[in-house]
Amino acid sequence: MQKTPGSNGYKVSKLAVAIQTDGS
C-alpha cells in the first residue's frame, strides 16, 4: 500500500484536510 502512489496522495490529502480543520 505504501508503495502505491495513489495511497500516498490520499494520505497527503487527508493530512492536509486535518491540518486545515485544526487550523480553522
Backbone as CSV, one residue per row, in Angstrom:
resi,resn,N_x,N_y,N_z,CA_x,CA_y,CA_z,C_x,C_y,C_z
1,MET,0.844,-1.203,0.000,0.000,0.000,0.000,0.886,1.263,0.000
2,GLN,1.911,1.257,0.841,2.794,2.422,0.918,3.461,2.680,-0.426
3,LYS,3.699,1.584,-1.184,4.374,1.744,-2.479,3.412,2.342,-3.516
4,THR,2.139,2.296,-3.246,1.175,2.823,-4.232,1.120,4.349,-4.186
5,PRO,1.381,5.011,-5.295,1.332,6.486,-5.338,-0.042,7.007,-4.918
6,GLY,-1.090,6.304,-5.338,-2.455,6.729,-5.000,-2.620,6.779,-3.485
7,SER,-2.099,5.774,-2.805,-2.238,5.721,-1.341,-1.502,6.905,-0.725
8,ASN,-0.324,7.195,-1.256,0.464,8.310,-0.718,-0.287,9.621,-0.929
9,GLY,-0.814,9.799,-2.135,-1.570,11.026,-2.435,-2.770,11.136,-1.505
10,TYR,-3.439,10.016,-1.261,-4.620,10.038,-0.385,-4.212,10.428,1.031
11,LYS,-3.076,9.891,1.459,-2.588,10.189,2.820,-2.274,11.684,2.936
12,VAL,-1.605,12.215,1.915,-1.244,13.639,1.939,-2.514,14.483,1.960
13,SER,-3.488,14.087,1.144,-4.742,14.851,1.074,-5.424,14.843,2.439
14,LYS,-5.456,13.676,3.054,-6.103,13.554,4.368,-5.358,14.404,5.398
15,LEU,-4.029,14.386,5.306,-3.222,15.151,6.258,-3.497,16.653,6.079
16,ALA,-3.567,17.086,4.823,-3.833,18.500,4.543,-5.196,18.889,5.120
17,VAL,-6.177,18.023,4.957,-7.522,18.307,5.476,-7.481,18.395,6.997
18,ALA,-6.719,17.519,7.609,-6.635,17.515,9.083,-5.991,18.817,9.555
19,ILE,-4.955,19.250,8.864,-4.270,20.496,9.259,-5.219,21.673,9.067
20,GLN,-5.934,21.684,7.947,-6.864,22.781,7.665,-7.943,22.831,8.754
21,THR,-8.452,21.666,9.116,-9.505,21.620,10.136,-8.960,22.087,11.476
22,ASP,-7.744,21.661,11.783,-7.131,22.027,13.070,-6.859,23.534,13.097
23,GLY,-6.346,24.056,11.985,-6.043,25.489,11.930,-7.328,26.311,12.026
24,SER,-8.386,25.824,11.413,-9.655,26.538,11.433,-10.198,26.522,12.852
